[in-house]
Amino acid sequence: MSKILALWSTFRAVSTAFECMMRERGDFVVFHEPFGLSFYNSEERRNTNRYPDAEIKAENNYQATKQKLQEEAKQHQVFIKDMPYYISHLIKPEFVAEFENTFLIRDPAKMLLSLHYRWPDFTLEETGYESLYRYFMMAIDISGKIPVLIDAHDILNNPDLTIKAYCNAVGIPFIPEALSWEPKSRPEINQWENGLWHSSLSTSTGLRDRKHKEIYYGTVEDNDHLKQAYEYCLPYYQKLYEHRLRIK
């Protein structure tokens, strides 16, 4: 069984666009936020405030989800895009060691504005930066080396070199054709709110498509909630940013 290649991120960090690129490659079986289903849609759900009417299924329980991924990894290369926020209680050596852990971060000044647009009542915990940082540090403790970490700014501004650097770092071929795709419906990523979280991806043509950068949500100075969240997230982001892959 191959280790499962995991990209851990926060909300609104261009991670789903990265996931689409991994699907375009064709050499991985890709899972979209499988532990998100455990978090919201399982008998063990840990958040009952969001999606209170979510369909509850035992097959989404945490252990069942992990076993499903492991079974798939016996036959195929597996990639997951997910969030440490969903598995905060599982950030322990025995869990973290089962994955080939990589990370994606984004400047909280931009990430928070996008999150606020969808969830104006988001909590500090939901920003995800504390759990992301804690997972990153656990991955260092286990492996004894700095995990692969990329920044969303580099993906948006230099997608080819950033993805190539990522592929080289994790030891998989760089497939430049995977950075482009045809606009299409993506039911595989529309788990919640009828796909509103990722509506722009249905018209996207790839990681080289920067139209979504034109969306203006204001600034974090616009209200006290955003300012408080920014002050909370920024130290975690800055510490993680020091370890990013340098894109040349």
Phi, psi and omega in degrees: 000129176281149173295144180282125177282120184241135170251114180259136187211187170250179170298152167055048182236023180070015184289327181286328173296320175299316178301319178299321176299319179295326176292320181296332180302316179088358182252005177232145164274124190248134178242132180266109174045056181299326179280348170295324176293325175294321184291322185250329194237030180234171175295340181258018186309139186252358177228113180252002178276317175277142176051056182298339180260018181300143177288125184265127180226133178298330181295345178267359179304155188303310182294320179297320179295315180296319179296322178297317178296318181295320178296318179296323183290347175287337185247333187219163167287133184240137175235135172236144168249123185205184187229129174304335176305324182286338184236031184307322182285350182254007181284080181225158185307317184294330177279309185299324184291346183278355184238154165271102193270125172231164191222150176228129179237163176215143177312119183299337177299329179266319181299316184293323179297319179291320177297317181297327179298321180273318183233082181297344179258021183304150178264165177298324178298322182290343175298332171084356187285325179296313181291325177297315180295318181296320177295317180301314181294324176295321178297323176295314181301322184284315186270338183075013179216164180283123177294161176292127181221129178237159182250139182301327179302320180291323177298315184290326186262339179211067188298319184297309182292325181292313180292323177298317179297319178298311181299316178299320184291327181261358174079036175238156181296144171276125181242092186301331181296337182287349180279355179233149178204167178276140175301136181194163173292145183230074181298337182292345180244007184258059185284329187227149176055036176054033175083008182299329181298331186234032185299327182291339182290336180293337178252000181288150176246012175138180179292343177276354180274112186253019182300324183294343179290343183281348180293130181246120182254004184102209178226164180291347177280357186290332177206163186293326180298315179294320179296317179298317180295320179297316180296329178287317186280327190304314180300321177296314180299315182298320179294319179291320183301329179299338185256009183293155171295129176279123181266119184258000000 
